């Protein structure tokens, strides 16, 4: 079984921190559970990252980004060879454009 190396961008790490802060303003317990689940999902990408669907905006962006969903949030990533790069963790209502990846 092929194993992928998962990397997370500084922007995605910042996204996770911002969401944590937002959720913890209502419930620190729920914020911790949210982060734990996002981390579990990201770790799962070491195996079978191609199981995740290509994002709807891929054609407009001209890139094959994929995503995983958890609640109202989606973890957007790309696969490059044996590497998975987590690009963003954003609210599902946000529309993607290349600028959100260029931070």
PATI-313660 format. One record per residue: x, y, z of N, C-alpha, C, CB in turn; residue in three letters. Coordinates in pm, whole numbers, plus 50000, padded with zeros to 5 digits. Glycine has a CB too. Layout:
REM residues N
XYZXYZXYZXYZala/...
END
This chain:
REM residues 103
500844988350000500005000050000500895012550000499044999950122unk/500605021549910501375033949899501045043150016501075040949764unk/502075049450070501885058950178502335072650130502675054550306unk/501495082550150501775096250108502325104150226500505102950052unk/503195113750195503685122950298502745134950298505195127350270unk/502195138150414501235149150425501935161450482500025145150513unk/501815172450411502355185250456501205195150469503445190650358unk/501325204050565500295214250584500935227950570499605212750724unk/500325236450490500885249750469500655258450593500255256350345unk/501445268850604501275278250714499895284650708502385289050711unk/499395286950588498075292950572497005283550627497795296050424unk/497105270650598496135261050650496225260050802496355247150586unk/497435260450856497585260351003496925272551064499085259851042unk/497095283950999496465296251045494935295151037496965308350963unk/494445289050929492995286950915492455278951033492685279650783unk/493155268151068492705259451177492685267151309493635247051189unk/493695275151333493745283151455492595293151460495085290551466unk/492325299651349491225309351345489875302751371491195316451209unk/489645291051311488385283951334488305279451480488255271751239unk/489425274651533489445270751674489025282351763490855265751714unk/489605294051739489265305851820487785309251807490115317951777unk/487275308551684485875311851659484945302151733485575311451509unk/485205289251721484345279251787484495279951938484695265051738unk/485715282151986485935282352131485275294352198487415282452161unk/484915304552122484195315752183482825311152233484025327352082unk/482285300352176481045294252224481315282352315480185289852106unk/482295273852276482565261752353483975256852326481535250752319unk/484795257652426486175252752411486195237652387487015256252535unk/485295230452449485215215852431484915212552285484135209752524unk/483955219452226483605217052086484755221051993482315224852049unk/485445231652027486585236051946487685225551947487135249451997unk/487945219752063488955209152073488535197051993489195205252220unk/487255193252003486755181751925486895184451775485275178751960unk/486615196851734486715200351592488165198851544486225214851568unk/489115204151619490525203251580490965188651576491415211251678unk/490565180751675490945166651676490425159251552490415159851803unk/489205162351512488645155751394489345160451266487135158351384unk/489645173251256490375178251138491745171451131490535193851145unk/492425170351245493735163751248493615149051207494365164851388unk/492565142251255492355128251218492125126951068491155122451296unk/491315135851012491065135550868492355137950790490005145950830unk/493125147750832494375150850762495315138950768495045163450822unk/495445132750885496305121050897495835109650807496335116251042unk/494535108550786493995097750702494415099050556492475097550710unk/494905110950518495325113050379496635106050347495455127950352unk/497315100750449498525092850422498185080650336499185088350555unk/496945076250347496455064850268495255069550187496075052650361unk/495245066750063494095069249974493615083649966492985060950018unk/494475093449943493975107249932493105109249807495155117049928unk/493295100649708492515102149585491065097649602493165094249473unk/490725092549720489335088849749488455101349762489245080449877unk/489085112549791488365125049812488025131449677489195134749898unk/486895138049674486435143649547487205156349508484945146749554unk/487235158749379487825170949324486835182249354488125169749168unk/487365193749394486475204849431485715210049308487305216349496unk/484505215149330483715220149218484395231549141482375224849269unk/485235239349210485895250949147487115247049065486295260949252unk/487475234249061488725229948998488845234448854488845214849004unk/487785233348777487855237148636488145252048621486545233548563unk/487495260148702487725274548696489125278348744486695281948780unk/489625270948843490955273748897492065268348809491075267949036unk/491725258248728492735252148644493685243048721493525262648573unk/493265238748840494075230048925493195218848978494735238049042unk/493795207249001493035196049056493165195549207493495182848994unk/492465204449275492415204149419491305194549461492175218449478unk/491495188149574490495179149630490105184349766491035164549639unk/489025178749822488635183249955487975172150036487705195049944unk/488025174150167487305165850264486405175350343488295157850360unk/485245170450377484295178750450484165174150595482925178350381unk/483985183750683483675180850822482795192250872484965179050909unk/481565189250902480625199650942480505209950831481075206351074unk/480665222450867480565233350769481905236750704480005245650834unk/482935229050733484275232350687484805222150589485215233450805unk/485695226850506486345217650412487845219750413485785219550270unk/488535208550407489995208450401490345206550254490615197150492unk/490995216550197491335216350054492805212950040491015230049987unk/493095203349951494475198749935494745194949791494755186950027unk/496045193149762496435188149630497405176549650497085199349542unk/497435167949551498335156349554499395158649448497555142849532unk/500645158149489501775159549398502685147449417502555172849423unk/502585137849329503375125749342503005118349469504865128949342unk/503995116549557503765109449684503525119149798504955100549716unk/503155131549766502975141849867501555147449860504025153149849unk/500965149549977499665156149990499925169450059498625147350069unk/499485180249998499715193450055498365199650093500485202649953unk/498185201950223496965208250273497095223250246496735205150428unk/496185228350165496265242350124495455251650215495785243649982unk/494225247750243493335256250324492365247650403492565266250235unk/491885252850514490765247250588489805258850606491215240650728unk/488725258650528487835270350522486375266350536488055277950391unk/485565276250566484125274050574483605270350435483385286750629unk/482715260750431482205255850304481465266150222481305244350329unk/480965276750283480235287050209481165296350131479385295150305unk/482455296050165483405304850095483685299449956484715306250174unk/483625308249860484005304449724485515305149712483305313549619unk/486075296049639487525295849623487945303249497488035281449619unk/489045310049507489725315349390491215313949421489305330349359unk/492035316249322493465314149341494045322949451494205316649212unk/493445334549474493975343449576493965337349715493195356349576unk/493005328649745492975322749879494105312849899491645315849903unk/494765308649789495885299649800497215306949798495835289549690unk/497205319749767498445327249750498825335149874498325336549632unk/498205332549987498525339650112499925336050158497505336450222unk/
END
